[in-house]
Amino acid sequence: MKKFSLFAFAAAGMLLGACSSSDDIAQQVVNPENFEDGAYIGISLTLPSADNATRANDELSNGIEAEFAVKNATLYIFKGADEASATFVDYVALGVKYDQDDQPGIDPDVWGVQDPEIETKITSTSLNEATKIDNELAKAIKADNTNNYYAYVIINHNGQVPAPTKDETTFEDFSKAQFTEIGADIAAEQNIYESGMLMTSAPICDNPGGENAPVAAAKYSTLVPFDKSKIFGNAAQAKKEPAACIYVERAAVKITVEEGENLGTPTIDDYTLSVEGWQVINNERTYYNTRQINYDGNGAEDWGPFNNAAVNSTAKYRFVSLYRFVPTLPTGLTPQEGQDIYQHTVGYRTYFASDPHYNVDATAAAVTADGVGAASTLDNTVASDARPWIAAGKHAYTTENTFDVAHQTWRNTTMVTIKAQLKKADGTAAAGFYTVGDGSQTMYDKVSDVEAALKNTILNDATVANKIQAALTAISTTEGNAYKKCEFILTVTLTPATEATTGVPFTYTYKWTVAGADYTYNDNNEVKNAIDAFVKKDGVYTAPVLVSYYKEGMTYYNVRIKHFGDAETPWAADASYVTGGGTTTEEIYGTETADFNPTSNFLGRYGVVRDNWYKLSIDAITKIGSATPIDPSLTNPDTPDDEIENFISVHVHIVPWVLRSQSVQL
């Protein structure tokens, strides 16, 4: 029977462990074959303080209490010559009473449940506790002179319990187990499930980035090695001399949308706008157990040396922090001499990830009724009243979603849909109005004005006008009509809208007159075909004649969320690398040459990464948006995230739980 003692700790954002020795503790020599009172191993964890900023634009925040509550924890043990080749050995349920004989398998319904008799400390700023492990495992670790032994922690598993095979499952495979729950409810504002927010061991680097490329010998690691000499026969000594120190990060991405101070300033025909709600769209469905990083040269890309020469030196090499993550040590403990790197007491945050769909399109095509096309790999691809709208100032959680530069497009990017309302000077909502043309800024109150605008738009199309003129010329040259007034009469009829609509339906008729009288003329449908082609394409109204109805002045905007953004991946519409009309990622971000690498310059400009808080401030709305929420996977899905013409300006703060703020002008 295996029972494990209390393992209590605090966790918020990224947890840093600092291991140390105390001179006043006598070393207890324990025979590895004789753990009469049990075998104990110490784990040291500390909560990073608010002054532990690790990059120039970091703004640390501990968030709210529920975001770092610890409900359960699991220690997974691996062994091998190094992290890459390490295989699974065993697991220990930490902070719970667990009976291996009764529960020999990993069952998330019964395994890792908090014992009500155990008081878990979740308010400490630093903690160092001992946990009891199986005697035979302790003996095997101490006697093994060939392998290193490593620790990996999952906190608040939320029923997602990996079941690796002993001596077979590699850490690489284990790290890529795909999870779906993050312990936070995306649909409900500021709601975290009772089972807590999932956290896992974080990948770190032992050398800084920022000013200089991380050195070639820099070590990127997620597993934490045990000091095998620090397995003791009593809990007190294990607590004083911890064998491992763990960094942990949240699996969730946090997003907040706020109204900026100047949003109430009139900007559109003397109307002001207010944020009436927002939703996160294009959510990645799954995420990896461990945040995947390509910093060691073994992946398709080696991110470590990537840089953008246009940024200031301290942020140039953006994938690894310039600043050391300094721990707050538990009382009475100091780092062991010569073991800073081995025990992770020196650590530099890493700043990006590749998710399960990193280099593929989120959707290849819209799925038709007969099943043609490919469904999106993302959820919530369009905002909808079927999900609650989140109030300004509140926050939501989602999974990380990242992509390479080639897929830095609308269809792949996690966005926020802003629901805003035009308001009069007295604060009342604007009356409903129409616009004609995609992106039009002219508001029409009357149906007759919309019909007149549609008529003019159709008649001004070059193809339609040429067909009409050809018909009129033929009519006028017909015997008896040479000196008579010949006209083409077009009538457009709009179906009045009562609900918000993008693509308000309308019909049209036309006739010919000669000297004011109706005239029958057969043009073999030349004019009709030209108008039909101009009005609709594949059954959808084309941009010039797209009629939208804005009910009560409500308008919608999609804001792409930036990760590195303008601070570390600046992009300019008039730069030399922008070619053509700017309609493809190659035209927007450039193509690789001997002197220019788009990936080095712009990888990570957009996307969301776990354990980051993206705070969007809506500072100004300068143009009317869409009358209804826009589905970016169907509406110009291959549009690059940076457009040549873009009337959304965004400022983002990002916190690991570093706040990344984004100021938005819509």
Backbone hydrogen bonds, N-H to C=O, Kabsch-Sander energy under -0.5 kcal/mol:
donor,donor_aa,acceptor,acceptor_aa,energy
3,K,1,M,-0.5
8,A,6,L,-0.5
11,A,68,F,-0.7
15,L,13,G,-0.5
15,L,248,V,-1.6
16,L,46,T,-1.9
21,S,334,T,-0.9
25,I,22,S,-1.6
26,A,24,D,-0.6
29,V,27,Q,-0.7
30,V,28,Q,-0.6
34,N,31,N,-2.8
36,E,34,N,-0.9
38,G,35,F,-1.4
39,A,133,I,-0.8
40,Y,232,F,-3.0
41,I,131,T,-2.6
42,G,230,K,-0.6
43,I,129,E,-2.7
44,S,244,A,-1.8
45,L,127,L,-3.0
46,T,16,L,-1.5
47,L,125,T,-2.9
52,N,49,S,-1.9
58,D,55,R,-2.0
61,S,657,W,-1.3
67,E,64,I,-1.7
68,F,65,E,-1.8
69,A,66,A,-0.5
71,K,69,A,-0.6
73,A,94,L,-0.9
74,T,154,I,-2.5
75,L,92,V,-3.0
76,Y,74,T,-0.6
76,Y,152,Y,-3.6
77,I,90,D,-3.3
78,F,150,Y,-2.0
79,K,87,T,-2.4
80,G,148,N,-2.1
86,A,82,D,-0.8
86,A,83,E,-0.7
87,T,79,K,-2.8
88,F,169,T,-2.3
89,V,77,I,-3.2
90,D,77,I,-1.2
92,V,75,L,-2.5
94,L,73,A,-2.3
94,L,92,V,-0.7
95,G,5,S,-0.8
96,V,93,A,-0.6
98,Y,96,V,-0.6
100,Q,2,K,-0.9
100,Q,98,Y,-0.7
103,Q,99,D,-2.3
107,D,105,G,-1.0
110,V,107,D,-1.5
111,W,107,D,-3.0
113,V,110,V,-0.7
118,I,115,D,-2.0
119,E,117,E,-0.5
120,T,118,I,-0.9
122,I,120,T,-0.7
127,L,45,L,-3.3
129,E,43,I,-1.8
131,T,41,I,-2.7
133,I,39,A,-2.4
138,A,134,D,-2.4
139,K,135,N,-2.3
140,A,136,E,-2.3
141,I,137,L,-2.5
142,K,138,A,-2.2
143,A,139,K,-1.8
144,D,140,A,-1.1
145,N,143,A,-0.8
148,N,80,G,-2.5
150,Y,78,F,-3.3
151,A,224,V,-2.8
152,Y,76,Y,-1.8
154,I,74,T,-2.1
155,I,199,M,-2.9
156,N,72,N,-2.7
160,Q,157,H,-2.5
161,V,159,G,-1.1
167,D,88,F,-3.2
168,E,165,T,-2.0
169,T,165,T,-2.4
171,F,86,A,-2.3
174,F,170,T,-2.5
175,S,171,F,-3.1
176,K,172,E,-0.8
176,K,173,D,-0.7
177,A,174,F,-1.5
179,F,177,A,-0.5
179,F,287,Y,-3.1
185,D,191,N,-1.9
186,I,184,A,-0.8
190,Q,395,H,-1.9
191,N,188,A,-1.1
193,Y,183,G,-0.7
196,G,193,Y,-2.0
198,L,182,I,-1.3
199,M,155,I,-2.0
200,T,249,E,-2.3
201,S,153,V,-1.2
202,A,247,Y,-1.3
204,I,221,S,-2.6
205,C,348,Y,-2.0
206,D,219,K,-1.5
209,G,321,S,-2.5
210,G,317,Y,-2.7
210,G,320,V,-0.7
211,E,209,G,-1.5
212,N,209,G,-0.7
218,A,215,V,-2.3
220,Y,218,A,-0.6
221,S,204,I,-2.3
221,S,219,K,-0.5
224,V,151,A,-2.0
226,F,149,Y,-3.5
227,D,243,A,-1.5
228,K,226,F,-0.9
230,K,227,D,-2.3
231,I,228,K,-0.5
232,F,40,Y,-2.2
232,F,230,K,-0.5
238,A,234,N,-1.5
239,K,235,A,-2.3
240,K,236,A,-1.7
241,E,237,Q,-2.2
243,A,42,G,-2.0
244,A,42,G,-1.2
246,I,44,S,-1.0
248,V,15,L,-0.6
249,E,200,T,-3.0
251,A,198,L,-2.7
253,V,398,T,-3.0
254,K,612,N,-2.4
255,I,396,A,-2.7
256,T,614,Y,-2.7
257,V,394,K,-1.2
258,E,616,L,-3.0
260,G,618,I,-3.1
263,L,260,G,-1.3
265,T,262,N,-1.8
267,T,271,Y,-2.0
268,I,271,Y,-1.4
269,D,267,T,-0.6
271,Y,268,I,-2.6
272,T,423,K,-2.2
273,L,263,L,-0.9
274,S,421,Q,-1.4
276,E,274,S,-0.7
276,E,419,K,-3.3
277,G,419,K,-1.1
278,W,390,I,-1.0
279,Q,417,T,-1.6
281,I,415,M,-2.5
282,N,380,N,-2.1
283,N,379,D,-2.4
285,R,377,T,-0.9
287,Y,179,F,-2.0
289,N,177,A,-2.1
290,T,175,S,-2.5
295,Y,293,I,-0.6
303,W,294,N,-3.6
303,W,301,E,-0.7
306,F,303,W,-1.7
308,N,316,K,-0.9
309,A,307,N,-0.5
311,V,308,N,-1.9
315,A,312,N,-1.6
316,K,313,S,-1.1
317,Y,210,G,-2.8
318,R,316,K,-1.3
320,V,317,Y,-0.8
321,S,349,R,-2.5
323,Y,54,T,-1.7
325,F,347,G,-2.9
326,V,324,R,-0.9
329,L,327,P,-0.7
333,L,330,P,-1.9
336,Q,19,C,-0.9
339,Q,336,Q,-1.7
343,Q,339,Q,-2.2
344,H,341,I,-1.3
345,T,340,D,-2.2
346,V,340,D,-1.0
347,G,345,T,-0.5
348,Y,205,C,-1.9
350,T,203,P,-0.6
351,Y,319,F,-2.0
354,S,292,Q,-1.3
358,Y,355,D,-1.6
360,V,357,H,-1.1
365,A,374,A,-0.8
368,T,366,A,-0.5
368,T,372,V,-2.6
371,G,368,T,-2.2
374,A,365,A,-0.7
377,T,362,A,-2.9
379,D,283,N,-3.2
387,R,384,S,-1.6
390,I,278,W,-2.6
393,G,257,V,-4.1
394,K,391,A,-2.0
396,A,255,I,-2.5
398,T,253,V,-2.1
401,N,608,V,-2.3
404,D,358,Y,-1.4
407,H,404,D,-1.3
408,Q,405,V,-1.7
409,T,407,H,-2.1
410,W,639,T,-2.3
411,R,637,P,-2.2
412,N,409,T,-1.2
413,T,409,T,-1.1
413,T,410,W,-0.8
415,M,281,I,-2.0
416,V,559,V,-2.1
417,T,279,Q,-2.8
418,I,416,V,-0.6
418,I,557,Y,-3.3
419,K,277,G,-3.0
419,K,417,T,-0.5
420,A,418,I,-0.7
420,A,555,T,-3.1
421,Q,274,S,-2.1
422,L,553,G,-2.6
423,K,272,T,-3.2
424,K,428,T,-3.0
427,G,424,K,-2.0
430,A,422,L,-2.4
433,F,550,Y,-1.3
434,Y,444,Y,-2.7
435,T,548,S,-1.8
437,G,546,L,-2.5
438,D,543,A,-2.1
440,S,437,G,-2.1
443,M,441,Q,-0.5
444,Y,434,Y,-2.7
450,V,446,K,-1.5
451,E,447,V,-2.4
452,A,448,S,-2.0
453,A,449,D,-2.1
454,L,450,V,-2.5
455,K,451,E,-2.2
456,N,452,A,-2.2
457,T,453,A,-2.2
458,I,454,L,-2.5
459,L,455,K,-2.4
460,N,456,N,-1.5
461,D,458,I,-1.4
465,A,461,D,-2.9
466,N,462,A,-2.3
467,K,463,T,-2.0
468,I,464,V,-2.5
469,Q,465,A,-2.6
470,A,466,N,-2.2
471,A,467,K,-1.9
472,L,468,I,-2.7
473,T,469,Q,-2.4
474,A,470,A,-1.9
475,I,471,A,-2.5
476,S,472,L,-2.6
477,T,473,T,-1.4
478,T,474,A,-0.5
478,T,475,I,-1.1
481,N,478,T,-2.5
484,K,481,N,-1.7
486,C,484,K,-0.6
487,E,513,T,-2.6
489,I,511,K,-3.0
490,L,488,F,-0.6
491,T,509,T,-3.2
493,T,507,T,-2.8
495,T,505,P,-2.4
501,T,549,Y,-1.5
503,G,501,T,-0.6
503,G,547,V,-2.5
504,V,547,V,-3.1
507,T,493,T,-2.6
509,T,491,T,-2.4
511,K,489,I,-1.9
512,W,519,Y,-0.7
513,T,487,E,-2.1
514,V,517,A,-2.9
515,A,485,K,-3.2
517,A,514,V,-1.7
519,Y,512,W,-2.8
521,Y,519,Y,-0.6
523,D,521,Y,-0.8
526,E,523,D,-1.4
529,N,525,N,-2.6
530,A,526,E,-1.6
531,I,527,V,-2.5
532,D,528,K,-3.0
533,A,529,N,-2.2
534,F,530,A,-1.5
535,V,531,I,-2.6
536,K,532,D,-2.4
537,K,540,V,-2.6
540,V,537,K,-1.6
542,T,535,V,-2.2
545,V,542,T,-1.0
546,L,543,A,-1.3
547,V,545,V,-0.7
548,S,435,T,-2.0
548,S,546,L,-0.5
549,Y,501,T,-2.8
550,Y,433,F,-3.1
550,Y,548,S,-0.5
551,K,549,Y,-0.8
553,G,550,Y,-1.2
554,M,551,K,-2.1
555,T,420,A,-3.3
556,Y,626,S,-2.6
557,Y,418,I,-1.9
559,V,416,V,-2.8
559,V,557,Y,-0.5
560,R,558,N,-0.5
561,I,414,T,-1.8
563,H,605,R,-1.3
564,F,604,G,-2.5
565,G,605,R,-1.3
567,A,564,F,-0.6
568,E,564,F,-1.2
569,T,565,G,-1.9
575,A,572,A,-1.5
578,V,575,A,-1.4
579,T,577,Y,-0.6
579,T,587,E,-1.8
582,G,579,T,-1.2
588,I,584,T,-2.2
589,Y,585,T,-3.0
590,G,586,E,-1.4
593,T,596,F,-2.8
601,N,597,N,-2.0
602,F,598,P,-3.1
603,L,599,T,-2.1
605,R,602,F,-2.2
607,G,561,I,-2.0
608,V,401,N,-2.2
611,D,252,A,-2.9
612,N,609,V,-0.9
613,W,655,V,-2.1
613,W,658,V,-1.6
614,Y,254,K,-3.3
614,Y,612,N,-0.6
615,K,613,W,-0.7
615,K,653,H,-2.4
615,K,660,R,-4.2
616,L,256,T,-3.5
616,L,614,Y,-0.7
617,S,615,K,-0.5
617,S,651,H,-1.1
617,S,662,Q,-4.8
618,I,258,E,-3.0
618,I,616,L,-0.6
619,D,617,S,-1.1
619,D,664,V,-1.8
620,A,664,V,-2.0
623,K,666,L,-0.6
626,S,556,Y,-2.7
634,L,631,D,-1.5
635,T,631,D,-2.4
636,N,634,L,-0.9
639,T,636,N,-1.9
641,D,408,Q,-2.2
643,E,641,D,-0.7
646,N,644,I,-0.6
649,S,647,F,-0.5
649,S,665,Q,-3.3
652,V,662,Q,-0.9
653,H,615,K,-1.4
653,H,660,R,-2.5
654,I,659,L,-2.7
654,I,660,R,-1.6
655,V,613,W,-1.3
657,W,655,V,-0.7
658,V,611,D,-0.7
658,V,655,V,-0.8
659,L,59,E,-2.8
659,L,654,I,-0.8
659,L,657,W,-0.6
660,R,613,W,-4.2
660,R,653,H,-3.6
660,R,654,I,-1.0
661,S,652,V,-2.1
661,S,659,L,-0.6
662,Q,615,K,-3.2
662,Q,652,V,-1.2
664,V,617,S,-4.3
665,Q,649,S,-3.8
666,L,620,A,-3.9
666,L,664,V,-0.5
